[in-house]
Amino acid sequence: MATVEQRVVNVTAKVLGLEPGRIKLTDSFSADLGAESVQSIELVANFEREFGIEMDEEQALSVDSVGAAIEFITQVCKQQGVAI
């Protein structure tokens, strides 16, 4: 099974139309990867679907980098009892 990191990178690549290998953990969704506000909402929805979780939208949208998203999603999965 894919790691949380791989899954976050793959969802990000799909939503933003990028090659997964181009995405680094330090990348900012907006500044480095070019995500616009609508795409940020799409990312949140796709992460929820991918991991079977529900995230607070305001908190999720405040997560700026790929690495921070991995940490945030891991934390939400633990809080909601979702195996990752």
N, C-alpha and C positions, 0 to 999 in steps of 0.2 A: 504494500500500500504506500502511496505517496506521502511524503512528510507534509507537515503544515506549511513549511516554506515552499515546497514544490507546488502545492495546491494554490497558495496565495499568488505565486508568480504566474501560474497557468491561468488563473481567473483574470488577473491583471492584464496579461498579454491578450487574452481573448477580448475583453471589454475595450481595451485601448488599441487593438489592432497592431500589436508589437510582437517581435520575436522574443520568446521567453529568455533566451540567452543574453538579451540586451538589458534585462532588468536586474539591477543590483539592490541589495538590502538597504543601501544608503539613499537610494533614489526617492525624491519627493514625488508624490503622485502628480501634483500640478506643475511644479517648477521643472522637474527633470523629465517626466513622462508625458506631460501635456494634457493631463486630465482636466476637463472643464467641469463645472458644477453638476451638470446633468450626468456626466460620466461617473462622477464621484458617487452619486446616488445609485447608479447602476452597479458600481463596484460593491457597495454595501449590500444591495439586494442579492447579487451573485454570491458574495461571501456567505450570506445567511443561508442561501440555497445549498451551496457546496458543503457547508459544515453542519447543516440542520440546526441552526441556532437563530435566536432573535437578539439583535443588538439595538441598544439605544441609538437612534439615528444621529442625534446631536453629538454624542460621544464618538461614535464611529466616524462621523464626518470631520471631527477634529484631529483624527489620526493622520499625520502628514506623510510618513515614509513607509516603504514596503516592510522594513524591519519592525517598525512600531506596529504595523497592522498584524504581523505575525504574532507579536507579543499580546496585543489586544485580543485577537481571536482566540489564542490559546487560553487566555484568562477567562473569556466569556464561555468557552467550551467547558472549562473546569467548573465554573459557577453553575452552569446549567446541566452538569453531569453528562456531557456528551463526550464519548470516547474519541480520541484523535490519534 
